[in-house]
Amino acid sequence: QVQLVESGGGLVQAGGSLRLTCAGSGRTFSSYAMGWFRQAPGKERELVGSITSRGTTNYADSAKGRFTISRDNAKRTLYLAMNSLKPEDSGVYYCTLNLPLAPLWGQGTLVTVSS
């Protein structure tokens, strides 16, 4: 059974950087696309970006040029490097694994960007 565990969130000042990690388990990790979502208080969950099993990435406009998604299939790990953080980047960040029947979600990690 595949599980996802996010880490790396925390409190950072505007303009700072964070790197989130999503550790996966199970042999199916490398076969599927993955993504990062975030949810701010009172707002809907939104896509930050995604990466295919071969490493092709796509980003939301709000993340382009500042965030980088990467994955290490050998380590079953997904990363989200975030630079030039803004207060509006605050929220709970979730990683997902796009399994055929339904996406698998991690429990989330909180990112707070202070102004």
Secondary structure, DSSP 8 states (H G I E B T S, - for coil): ---EEEE--EEEETT--EEEEEEE-STTGGGS-EEEEEE-TTS--EEEEEE-TT--EEE-TTTTTTEEEEEEGGGTEEEEEE-S--GGG-EEEEEEE--SSS-EE---EEEEEE-
